[in-house]
Amino acid sequence: MSKKNNEENYRDLESLPKHDVKLMRSFMKGIRDLLTLWIINEKKQHGYELMTRINTFYHLSCSKKKLAGPSTMYPLLHKLEKNGLIKGTWESQGKKRVKYYEITPEGKSKLSTVKKVIRSHMSEGLKKFLLDMFFENEKET
């Protein structure tokens, strides 16, 4: 089986055993805040656009449960804004007003700090784990 076919078999999270789905969702939720900040760092975006990007990023469009829905995304955006990491501004989009979010200098600083801390405190064991789990080519079985 090719690597591409193997990856496609895991796109539909709902077809995995329940425990596997819980593990994947836990991992994804654990990095959602940082991922959201990182995405906003690329360009300013509105909440719905962010939800779509995060769910696409995780290939969850086939899943019944979205990782980033309104009930999780908007409280997260309000928290990031309250902490001064992003700034929201209202803009007209046709007849509607839409709130766009952009990263603040403090938010950019936090992203930089996270990178530096992770890189400086990453043990060889953790590097090996991350490479094996996410970056090295899988051995075909």
LOMAR-822912 format. One line per field, with one value per residue (C-alpha): residue number from 1; residue in one letter; x, y, z. Coordinates in Angstrom, 2 decimals. Layout:
N
resi	NUM,...;
resn	A,...;
east	X,...;
north	Y,...;
up	Z,...;
This chain:
141
resi	1,2,3,4,5,6,7,8,9,10,11,12,13,14,15,16,17,18,19,20,21,22,23,24,25,26,27,28,29,30,31,32,33,34,35,36,37,38,39,40,41,42,43,44,45,46,47,48,49,50,51,52,53,54,55,56,57,58,59,60,61,62,63,64,65,66,67,68,69,70,71,72,73,74,75,76,77,78,79,80,81,82,83,84,85,86,87,88,89,90,91,92,93,94,95,96,97,98,99,100,101,102,103,104,105,106,107,108,109,110,111,112,113,114,115,116,117,118,119,120,121,122,123,124,125,126,127,128,129,130,131,132,133,134,135,136,137,138,139,140,141;
resn	M,S,K,K,N,N,E,E,N,Y,R,D,L,E,S,L,P,K,H,D,V,K,L,M,R,S,F,M,K,G,I,R,D,L,L,T,L,W,I,I,N,E,K,K,Q,H,G,Y,E,L,M,T,R,I,N,T,F,Y,H,L,S,C,S,K,K,K,L,A,G,P,S,T,M,Y,P,L,L,H,K,L,E,K,N,G,L,I,K,G,T,W,E,S,Q,G,K,K,R,V,K,Y,Y,E,I,T,P,E,G,K,S,K,L,S,T,V,K,K,V,I,R,S,H,M,S,E,G,L,K,K,F,L,L,D,M,F,F,E,N,E,K,E,T;
east	0.00,1.44,1.94,-0.70,-3.34,-2.46,-2.94,-6.27,-7.54,-7.21,-8.92,-12.32,-11.78,-15.20,-14.13,-11.36,-11.90,-13.42,-10.24,-8.16,-10.61,-10.35,-6.54,-6.56,-9.10,-7.15,-3.97,-5.74,-7.46,-4.14,-2.62,-5.76,-4.93,-1.39,-2.53,-5.18,-2.62,-0.21,-2.90,-3.86,-0.17,-0.22,-2.99,-5.99,-9.10,-12.64,-13.94,-15.74,-12.66,-10.54,-12.97,-12.88,-9.08,-8.60,-11.09,-9.51,-6.05,-7.09,-9.04,-12.12,-14.59,-15.75,-16.20,-19.55,-17.94,-15.90,-12.82,-13.40,-17.07,-18.67,-19.01,-15.24,-13.81,-15.46,-14.67,-11.07,-10.86,-12.30,-9.73,-6.84,-8.15,-8.62,-5.01,-3.79,-2.52,-4.92,-6.99,-10.45,-11.81,-15.26,-15.43,-18.29,-18.57,-21.47,-24.45,-22.93,-20.40,-17.67,-15.05,-11.54,-8.75,-5.07,-2.09,-0.66,3.03,2.41,0.93,3.96,6.21,4.31,4.67,8.39,8.73,6.92,9.25,12.34,11.19,10.22,13.46,15.65,13.94,13.40,15.28,16.74,14.00,11.26,12.93,13.08,9.40,8.25,10.33,9.08,5.43,5.04,7.95,9.90,8.64,6.62,8.02,5.71,4.22;
north	0.00,3.41,6.14,8.32,5.56,4.82,8.50,8.66,5.71,7.86,11.01,9.96,10.09,8.63,5.33,4.88,3.11,5.42,5.57,6.57,9.37,10.64,10.64,12.59,15.14,15.63,16.33,18.71,20.61,20.92,22.98,24.86,28.11,28.23,27.21,29.95,32.58,31.28,31.41,34.98,35.87,34.97,37.49,39.08,36.94,36.77,34.05,31.94,31.99,30.81,27.98,26.85,26.97,25.05,22.35,22.10,22.03,18.95,17.43,17.27,18.30,14.67,14.48,15.06,17.04,20.08,20.89,24.60,25.54,28.81,27.63,27.09,29.58,32.81,32.33,31.52,34.67,36.77,35.26,35.99,39.52,40.08,38.92,41.43,38.80,39.74,42.81,42.71,45.42,45.62,46.03,46.14,43.19,44.00,44.65,42.78,43.90,41.34,41.35,40.73,39.66,40.48,39.66,42.33,42.91,41.07,38.12,38.03,38.11,35.18,33.09,33.84,32.95,29.63,28.71,29.60,27.79,24.63,24.59,25.24,22.71,19.93,16.83,14.39,11.95,14.47,15.38,11.70,11.26,14.28,13.30,9.73,10.65,13.61,14.24,11.19,9.00,6.10,2.66,0.76,-2.35;
up	0.00,-0.94,1.63,-0.08,0.03,3.65,4.62,2.78,4.85,8.00,6.71,8.05,11.79,12.48,10.87,13.46,16.78,19.42,21.52,18.45,17.67,21.27,21.08,17.81,19.02,22.24,20.29,17.92,20.74,22.55,19.78,18.66,20.50,19.14,15.66,15.64,16.62,13.98,11.26,12.21,12.04,8.32,7.53,9.20,9.03,10.33,12.64,10.04,7.81,10.76,11.56,7.94,7.78,11.02,10.05,6.58,8.15,10.10,7.18,9.36,6.69,6.54,10.29,11.96,14.78,13.84,15.87,15.42,15.57,16.69,20.30,20.56,18.06,19.23,22.94,21.91,19.77,22.63,25.02,22.64,22.16,25.91,26.45,23.87,21.42,18.62,17.78,16.25,13.98,12.45,8.68,6.19,3.86,1.58,3.83,6.78,9.35,9.97,12.68,11.36,13.64,13.26,15.41,17.70,18.44,21.74,19.81,17.48,20.53,22.10,18.93,18.87,22.56,22.09,19.21,21.24,24.38,22.51,20.54,23.58,25.87,23.37,24.41,21.90,22.88,22.09,18.79,17.86,18.80,16.75,13.73,13.87,14.41,12.07,9.73,8.63,5.84,7.14,6.57,4.30,5.78;
